[in-house]
Amino acid sequence: MRGFAFVLVAGVMGVACSSSNGKTDGGTTDAGRDAATTDAGGDAAAEAGPPQVCMSDAGAPSASEFAGVPSCTAHSCVLAGTLNGGSVIQDFSSTNFSLKSGSFDVDFGGGGHVQLTFSGSLADNTPTNAQGTFLTPSDWSYAPAPSTTVCAGDGTRIMTVGQDGGATQVEFILRCMVGSCDGGAGIDGDLYGCCMQ
């Protein structure tokens, strides 16, 4: 029965997002959240991981998805895309750039941070699936509000792009975003990022 409960949860939760660019319709319903946290044994949510509030139909990772990623320069992060119907483009200086097998972290702007996890190591121009968080900096000019933690889910991608002189450039696409990782309101749109060491 546990396998059936998980399939049912994925089916219920999958209605929140169904577009090739990871758009949501505002998150899950209360009934969807309730279904994700209860079952006959009481522990389906613990076995299934964090609640899935969105399912992207972006397909398998492809370098062509990164056509919308802005360019960046050394010691900077540039974020662009569409969030909740508004266009986003903002350039920040970056610090604490860390890329290692399975994780990427960078700080930027006034307290902004991106932390993404993925399987294995990254190869140049070969995107892979990722998940993680985005903390909007205090000097963020768009919705969601500054100093908001956003959870990036299904359809999120990351890849490296080789640079002359040995600099490391990381590009990412945040999709299926919600206002918090414990089931906040869905955020419509995709956020593209480029950060260079």
N, C-alpha and C positions, 0 to 999 in steps of 0.2 A: 504494500500500500504506500510506502514512503516514496517510491519512484513515481507512482501515479500522482501523489500530492505535489511533487516538484514540477512535473509536467503541467499540472493544472495551474500552479503559481506562475510559471513562465507564460502560459497562455493568457491568464488574467492580466499580468503586468505588461505584456507585450503591446497592448493597445495604446499606451501613452505616446509612443513614438513610432512612426512608420514613414520615414522619408529617406531618400538617399543622402540627405545632408544632416540627418540626426535631429530634425525638429521635433519638439514635443507639443502636446496639446494642453500643457499645464500640469503634468504630473499624474499621479495615480489617484484613484478615488479612495475614500475611506474604506469601502468594501475591499478594494484591491490590497490596501495595506493590511487589513484584518486577515485576509486570506494568506498573505505572506508570513504572518506571524503566528498562526495557529494551525494545528492539525490534530488528528486523533492522538498522536504521541506527544504533542506539545513541543517538539524540538525540530521541526522542519526548517524553520528560519535559520537556526544555528548551523544545520548541515548544508544549507543552500548558500550561505554567505550573506553579504549585505543585500537589502532589498533591491530588486531590479526595477527601476521606475521608467525605463525607456529601452526600446529595442530599435537599433538603427538597421536599416536595410542597405547600408553602404557597400555591402559585399566584402570580398577579400581585400586586404591592404594592397594598394597600388600607388606607384610613384606619381601617376597622373592626378591623384587626389590632391597633391601638394601644389598644383598650379596656382592656387589662391593664396599661398603663403607669402607674406611680404619679405623683402630682402632686409638683411641686418648687417651691422658692422661690428668690429671687435668691441667687446665689453658693453654690448647692448642687447636688449630684447625689444622686438616690435610685435605688437598684437593687432590683428585685423580680423574683420568678419562682420557678422550680423547677429545681434543679440536682442531678443524681444522686439524685433521689427526695426531697430535702429542700427545704422552703420557704425562700425568701430574701427579706429586706427589710432594707435598711440605708441610712441617710442619712449623707451626708458633706458637709463644706464643700468648695468647689471653687475652683481657681485656674487661671490660664493657659488660659482658655476661648478657643478659636480656631475660627471657622467661616468658610471661604472656599470658592470654587468648587472642588468636587472633594474637599474634605477637612474633617474635624472632629476636633479634639483637645481634651482637657480632662484636667487633673490633679485628683485628689480624695483625701481621706483621707490616710493615711500612705504616700505613694508610689504610689497607684493611678493608672491612666491608661487612657483609651479613645482609640483612634485609628481612625477609619473613613474609607474612601475611597469615592467614588461618582462617577457621571458628571454633569458640569454643575453647575448651581446648584440649591439647594432652594427650593421655593415653599411657603408656609404650607399646612398640612393636605394636602400632596400627597406621599405616601411614595415612596421610590425604593429600589432595591436597593443594598446596600453590602457591603463586606468590611473586615476589619481585625483589630485586636488589643485585648485587655483585659488589663491587668496588675492582678491583685488586690492591693489595698493591704495594708500590714502589719497594719492593724487590721480586716481582713476576718474575719468570724465563721463562714464556711461553707467547704465543699469546692467547688472545689479550694483547696488551702492558700494562705495569704497569700504574696505575692510570686511568684505563678505567672503566666506569660504564657500567655494563652488565645487561640487563633486562632478568629475567627468567620467562617463561610463561607456557603454557599448558604442563601437564605431570610432573611439578615440585612437589616434595613430601617432607614431613617432618615427623619425629617421634622422640619420646624420648625413651631412653633405660635406665632402672633402673640400678643403680650402688650401690655397697656396700658402706656404710659410708655416704649415702645421697647425693653424688655428682649428678649433673644433666648432662646427656649426650644427645646432640641433634644431630641427623643424618639427612642429607638432600640430595636430588638429584635435581640439576638444569638442566632443559631441555628447549628446544625451546628458546635458548638464542639469543639475538640480541645485537649489539653494543651500543644501547641506547634505552630507552623506547618510543621514538617517531619515531620508524621505521628504525633503523640503519640496517646495514648488518647482515645477519644471521651468527651464529657461529655454525659450525658443531660439534656435539658430546654432551656428558653429563659430568657434573661435580659432583662428589660425595664428601660430606663433613661430618666430624665428629668434633664437638666442645664440650669440657667438661668444666664445671664451676670449 
